[in-house]
Amino acid sequence: MNEPEEVRLRIYRILVELREAEQRAYDLFLQNLVKGTSHLSLGQEAVAAGFAAAMEPGDLTFCTYRGHAHTLARGVPMEKVLGELMGRDNGLMRGKGGSMHLTSVEHGVMGSYAIVGAHIPIACGAAWRAQYKGDKDVSVCFFGDGTTNIGAFHEGLNFASVWKLPVVFVCENNLYMEYTPIGDVTAVRNPAAGRASAYGLEPILLDGQDADIVYRTAKDAYDKARSGGGPSLIECLTYRYSGHSRADPAKYRPEGELDHWRGNRDPIRIYRERLVDGGLSEGMLHEIEADVRRRVDEATERCKAAPMPSEEILCTDVYADGGWAWRN
């Protein structure tokens, strides 16, 4: 392990925070405290943790409706995320956005997008702004494997490559679109990496369950983008433990597949064992785990006690000027 101990512990803390917060979101949904549906990243934590830990302040994150983990990984407080999922006034968007619209400009989280692939051109636009102004921030755009069959993916990749934009595209390939295996509907074996050469990019395929590999690959891609080397397309092989959403029992998965990933490829277990093998004490890791669980419990109780948003904000933040009047 080449990273300093401080970095390794930070990555581990993020991994545990994402797992505990997402599990709590699942529990709150079963208690009917999270309305509607939600899309969890249980099992995919290494992607969000590795990329976020390698980012610099000012870098921008664009993610999908499965965006809780990426939002938390950038430092947004748990209370803000859980409160938003619960529709409370202490939430990130004061309870108006819900699970699929998490945004925090302060933390560089430029939105969770419910329309598949819609954020890819927007991330390109943000990167183009950085290039035009001479700024050094990098835009990082996360999306699922199903997005690679969407037109915006191909348009965005081509545009970014032609203009050598400082943007990093990250495909979280968890093997399934909504309910369909990606391999059943895609002409290439690796939906992102297999198409990289069509846009003049290096095919990058990595183990998305290994936070160290993710972190190092992310750092290289960010350095390339910041130095004017243009975009990167990275495909992370990962797996979601739950269905596409809370409404999906995921019965389409082969028997034993989930047990295999949970038992042999769990990102937190992999990283924890590596830390211990590298000389870090079990006691230190237990302290991190206990602290995270305490903070999740405290955030949960604050959210339960928080009020619902008032009717006064119903028509605010509808237009750019904060008003609601109809525009011709």
VEXTI-164801 format. One record per residue (C-alpha): residue in one letter; x, z, y. Coordinates in steps of 0.05 Angstrom, whole numbers, plus 5000, padded with zeros to 4 digits. Layout:
a	X	Z	Y
...
//
This chain:
m	5000	5000	5000
n	5033	4976	5064
e	4985	5005	5115
p	5000	5071	5150
e	4964	5132	5123
e	4921	5136	5186
v	4895	5065	5174
r	4881	5079	5100
l	4842	5142	5116
r	4803	5107	5170
i	4783	5052	5121
y	4762	5104	5070
r	4721	5142	5121
i	4685	5078	5141
l	4671	5061	5068
v	4641	5130	5056
e	4601	5128	5120
l	4571	5061	5102
r	4552	5083	5032
e	4522	5149	5053
a	4484	5120	5112
e	4456	5062	5072
q	4436	5108	5016
r	4401	5153	5066
a	4364	5092	5094
y	4341	5077	5024
d	4316	5149	5015
l	4280	5148	5082
f	4245	5083	5063
l	4219	5116	4999
q	4194	5174	5042
n	4156	5122	5084
l	4198	5141	5145
v	4227	5070	5150
k	4170	5022	5162
g	4169	4949	5142
t	4229	4928	5100
s	4304	4933	5104
h	4364	4897	5075
l	4418	4943	5049
s	4493	4931	5038
l	4503	4981	4982
g	4561	4953	4941
q	4586	4908	4997
e	4619	4962	5040
a	4691	4936	5033
v	4676	4873	5072
a	4648	4909	5133
a	4701	4964	5130
g	4761	4918	5122
f	4742	4870	5177
a	4721	4924	5226
a	4784	4966	5215
a	4827	4905	5232
m	4789	4889	5296
e	4813	4906	5365
p	4769	4935	5421
g	4734	4877	5453
d	4728	4835	5390
l	4656	4813	5376
t	4614	4821	5314
f	4557	4774	5296
c	4518	4792	5233
t	4455	4778	5194
y	4393	4819	5181
r	4437	4856	5130
g	4473	4885	5190
h	4470	4961	5184
a	4540	4966	5154
h	4573	4920	5205
t	4540	4958	5262
l	4562	5026	5236
a	4632	5000	5221
r	4642	4983	5294
g	4630	5055	5314
v	4556	5057	5331
p	4532	5129	5318
m	4491	5140	5254
e	4435	5171	5294
k	4427	5107	5334
v	4423	5065	5271
l	4378	5111	5230
g	4334	5124	5291
e	4324	5050	5300
l	4307	5040	5227
m	4256	5096	5233
g	4226	5067	5297
r	4244	5127	5340
d	4259	5130	5414
n	4330	5154	5401
g	4346	5090	5363
l	4395	5037	5385
m	4339	4994	5414
r	4293	5053	5427
g	4255	5037	5363
k	4233	4967	5386
g	4282	4925	5346
g	4281	4956	5277
s	4326	4942	5218
m	4339	4869	5230
h	4356	4869	5305
l	4413	4919	5314
t	4453	4904	5376
s	4505	4944	5416
v	4545	4906	5467
e	4583	4970	5482
h	4611	4969	5412
g	4620	4894	5407
v	4560	4885	5361
m	4528	4822	5390
g	4466	4824	5347
s	4437	4821	5278
y	4401	4755	5267
a	4340	4748	5222
i	4341	4672	5223
v	4391	4648	5170
g	4451	4615	5203
a	4425	4621	5274
h	4483	4664	5297
i	4538	4615	5276
p	4531	4570	5338
i	4524	4632	5382
a	4589	4660	5355
c	4621	4593	5370
g	4595	4598	5441
a	4625	4667	5450
a	4691	4642	5423
w	4689	4581	5469
r	4680	4629	5528
a	4741	4668	5507
q	4781	4604	5501
y	4758	4577	5568
k	4772	4641	5605
g	4837	4656	5570
d	4811	4721	5540
k	4840	4747	5476
d	4779	4772	5440
v	4759	4742	5373
s	4688	4729	5350
v	4675	4748	5277
c	4613	4718	5245
f	4586	4746	5179
f	4535	4710	5136
g	4512	4706	5065
d	4525	4653	5012
g	4457	4621	5023
t	4476	4605	5095
t	4528	4555	5071
n	4471	4507	5054
i	4443	4511	5124
g	4457	4458	5176
a	4481	4508	5228
f	4538	4528	5181
h	4566	4457	5178
e	4554	4443	5252
g	4588	4508	5272
l	4648	4498	5226
n	4659	4428	5252
f	4652	4448	5325
a	4698	4508	5318
s	4751	4466	5281
v	4750	4409	5331
w	4757	4456	5390
k	4804	4505	5353
l	4760	4564	5374
p	4781	4637	5364
v	4727	4652	5314
v	4730	4678	5242
f	4674	4659	5195
v	4662	4708	5138
c	4618	4690	5079
e	4594	4751	5040
n	4581	4718	4974
n	4541	4768	4933
l	4522	4714	4882
y	4449	4708	4904
m	4411	4678	4961
e	4345	4714	4967
y	4325	4710	4894
t	4364	4649	4871
p	4435	4647	4843
i	4477	4609	4894
g	4509	4569	4838
d	4442	4539	4817
v	4433	4503	4883
t	4503	4488	4908
a	4548	4429	4889
v	4613	4468	4894
r	4633	4530	4856
n	4653	4569	4918
p	4601	4555	4971
a	4646	4571	5031
a	4718	4564	5007
g	4701	4501	4969
r	4679	4467	5034
a	4735	4492	5080
s	4779	4430	5071
a	4722	4386	5097
y	4734	4418	5165
g	4809	4419	5162
l	4812	4493	5143
e	4850	4530	5089
p	4806	4552	5031
i	4808	4628	5030
l	4774	4663	4972
l	4784	4737	4961
d	4761	4799	4925
g	4709	4828	4972
q	4708	4894	4934
d	4781	4910	4952
a	4784	4937	5023
d	4859	4929	5027
i	4856	4855	5012
v	4799	4847	5061
y	4837	4884	5116
r	4901	4844	5109
t	4865	4778	5106
a	4825	4797	5168
k	4887	4816	5207
d	4920	4749	5190
a	4857	4711	5212
y	4852	4751	5277
d	4925	4739	5293
k	4916	4665	5281
a	4855	4661	5326
r	4886	4702	5381
s	4949	4659	5382
g	4909	4594	5391
g	4912	4573	5318
g	4837	4563	5313
p	4784	4587	5265
s	4786	4613	5194
l	4734	4610	5139
i	4738	4668	5090
e	4695	4676	5028
c	4690	4748	5002
l	4664	4756	4931
t	4620	4817	4931
y	4555	4844	4902
r	4493	4879	4928
y	4468	4936	4886
s	4396	4930	4909
g	4350	4871	4915
h	4350	4823	4974
s	4306	4872	5011
r	4268	4935	4994
a	4210	4891	4972
d	4253	4859	4918
p	4262	4893	4850
a	4317	4842	4832
k	4291	4830	4762
y	4323	4760	4764
r	4392	4790	4751
p	4421	4785	4680
e	4419	4849	4640
g	4483	4889	4649
e	4507	4853	4711
l	4491	4909	4759
d	4522	4961	4713
h	4586	4920	4709
w	4595	4916	4784
r	4577	4989	4795
g	4621	5013	4739
n	4682	4968	4746
r	4680	4937	4815
d	4654	4992	4861
p	4692	4985	4927
i	4694	5060	4942
r	4717	5079	4873
i	4771	5026	4875
y	4797	5049	4943
r	4792	5124	4927
e	4832	5117	4863
r	4885	5077	4900
l	4891	5130	4954
v	4901	5185	4902
d	4951	5143	4863
g	4987	5132	4929
g	4997	5206	4939
l	4938	5228	4982
s	4907	5293	4960
e	4838	5300	4930
g	4825	5356	4979
m	4835	5311	5039
l	4787	5260	5011
h	4736	5314	4994
e	4739	5337	5066
i	4724	5267	5091
e	4666	5259	5042
a	4636	5327	5061
d	4643	5313	5135
v	4608	5246	5128
r	4550	5276	5088
r	4542	5332	5139
r	4538	5281	5196
v	4488	5239	5159
d	4444	5300	5147
e	4449	5321	5220
a	4433	5250	5244
t	4373	5247	5197
e	4344	5312	5222
r	4353	5290	5295
c	4317	5225	5280
k	4260	5260	5245
a	4251	5304	5306
a	4256	5247	5356
p	4192	5219	5386
m	4164	5150	5376
p	4177	5103	5435
s	4126	5109	5491
e	4077	5054	5509
e	4112	5048	5577
i	4169	5008	5546
l	4124	4960	5508
c	4133	4903	5559
t	4205	4918	5579
d	4266	4878	5556
v	4221	4819	5541
y	4255	4773	5591
a	4326	4773	5618
d	4305	4809	5681
g	4272	4864	5640
g	4201	4844	5660
w	4143	4816	5621
a	4109	4767	5668
w	4095	4698	5639
r	4145	4644	5662
n	4124	4573	5674
//
